[in-house]
């Protein structure tokens, strides 16, 4: 019978794999990834070191979550760490966009990406919904 933390295991695995993929892309193709978010080529080239830094963070968080899930752990600590990182990114990109430190389109794309990551983590951390006809999910 699934417990509340493991009821969201497929979503947690998807989050881990997505983080690993984004992290690998940020490490191997930093300028391309940055341009996909709407930054111009010159800015993207100047931000390669920062994009790689974010990539290392995402690989670490995704790899840690994936390793925890593989061991049979629910990975909650790794998921919370990722949600906190994504929330901080959302605040920073929102602030930078509002101050016009970055252009509106890259700011919006970055806020959506980071905010989406935080939102997915929140979804994976919530207790599962109990349906009357679902005996496999215990009351929470």
N, C-alpha and C positions, 0 to 999 in steps of 0.2 A: 504494500500500500504506500503510495507516494506521500512524503511529508511536504509541508509547504515550501521549504527551500528547494527540494528536488523536483517539484511539479513544473518548474520553469527551466529545467535542464537543457532542453533543445534551444531555447532562446539564449540562454547563457553560453552555450557552445557556439551559436551563431555570432554573438557579440565577441567572443574570444577570437574566432577565426577572422572576423572582419577587422578587429584591431590588429591582428598579426599581418593581414594583407595590406592594410593602410600603412603600418609601420615599415613593412618591407618595401613598399612603393616609395615611401618618404626617404628611406635610406639609399635606394638604388636609382631613383629618378626624381630627386627633390625639386628640380626646376619645373619638370613636367607636371608634377602633382600641384605645385603652387600655381602654375598657369591655369590648371583646371579649375581652381577656385576663383579665377578672374583677375589675378595679378598680371601686370604687364611683364614682358620678358626681362627687362632690365631689373625690375624689383625681384622677380623670381630668381634670377641668377644671384642677386645679392643676398637672398634669404636662404640659400642652399644649406648653410651650416645650421640655421635655426630649424629648418624643415627636417634635417637629419636628426637633430636633437629631439624633436617631437616624435620622429619615427622610432628612435631608441626607446622612448617612454612608452609608445603604443605597443611595440614588440614585447617589452617587459610586462606590461599590464595584461596584454592578450595571452602571452605565453604562460604567465603565472596562473591566469584563470583557466586556461586549457589544461595545464599540468594538474591543477587542483581537481578539475572535473574528471580527468583521466584516472586519478587516484581514488575517485569515489567521493571526494569532498564536494560540498555544494559551491565552493568558490566565492562565498559571500564577501569575504574580506577583500579579495581582488576586485570584485564587482563594485564595491563601495569606493575603493581607491580610484578606479577608472571613472566612476560617476563624479567624484570630487574633482579630478583633473579636468573632466569635460565641463563641469560647472564653472570652474575657474577660467577655462578658455572662453566660455560663453560670455562671462562678465568682461574679460579683457578685450575680446573682439568687439563687444557692444560699446565699451568705453572708447576704444580706439576709433571706431566708426563715428561715434557721436562727436568726438573731438576733431574729426576729419584727418586723423593721422594715417588712415588708410582709406582708399576710395570706397564709395558706397556699395558697389557690387561685390568686391572681395570681402568687405566687412559683412554683408548680409549672408554670403555663401559660407563664410567661416562660422558665423553665429548659428546658422542652420545646421551645419555639420556637427559642431560641438554640442549644441543644444539637443540635436537629435540623439547623439550618443548618450547624453545624460538622461534623456527621456526614456530611451530603451533600457538603460540600467535601472531606472526607477520602476519600469514595468516588470523587469525580471526580479526585482527585490520585493514586490508586493505579494501578499498572501494570495493563494489561488482562490478563485471564486468557487463557492460551493453551490452546486446544482442539486436540486432534490433527487434527480434520477441518476446521480453519479456516486455510486458507493465507494469508488476508489480514492476520492479526495476526502480526507477527514475534516470534521468541523474545526474551524480555527477560532 
